[in-house]
C-alpha cells in the first residue's frame, strides 16, 4: 500500500486517466451537447463554464495535490 504512494505522480496520472475515461464514456449533459460534442467555454446559450477541458485541468491539479500531500504525510 505505502509503496504505491511513494510515487504520487504515477498514481495521479492513473486516476486522472480513469476519471477522464468515465467522463468521456458517460458524456454528461453539462459538458456535451445532443450530438455528443464537447460544449465550448463561455456564457453563451450553447456554452458552459464547466466544459470538458476545465473539468479535466481542475481534476488534474486537485488529484496531484491530494497525492503529493498524502505521500508527504505518510513518510
N, C-alpha and C positions, 0 to 999 in steps of 0.2 A: 504494500500500500504506500509506504513512505518513499519507496524508490521511484514510483510514478511521479510524485510531487517534487522530486529533485530537479526535474527539467520542466518548468512550468510552460515554456514556450510550446513544446510538443503537445502537451495535453490541451493547451489553449487552442492550438490550430485544429486539433481533432474535434473538440467541442464546437468550435466555430463552423467547421465544415458540416457537422451534424445538424446544427441549427439552421444553416443556410439550406441544406437539403430538405429539411422539414418545411421551411417556409416555401421553397420552390415547389414542393410536392402538393401542399395544401392550397396554395395561391389564395390567401385571404383577400376579401373584397376591399379591405382598407388599402392594400398595396397594388392590386391588379384590377384591370377593367374586365368587361364582359368577354372580351376575346382572349384574355389570358396574358395580355401585355402589361408590363410594369407601368404604373402611373408616373407622371412627371412630378417634380418638386415645385410647389408654389401654392398660391391661394386661388387660382382659377377654378372653374367648376369641374374640370377634368383632371385636376392635380391634387396632391395631398402633401401635407408636411411630413407624414410618416411613410415615405415611399421605401422601396427595397434598399437602395444604397444607404440611406440614412440609418435604417434599422441595422443593416449589416455592419456599417462602420461603428455605430454605437455599441453593438454587441461585442465586436472585436475588442474594443477598448475596455469595456467592462469585464469581459472574461479574462483578459490579460491581467488587469489589475487584481482581480479576485485571486487568481492562481499565483501571482507574484506575492501577494500578501500571505496566502496560505503557506507557500514554500519558505518564506522568511520566518514565519512564526512557528513552524513545525520543527525547524532545526534546533 
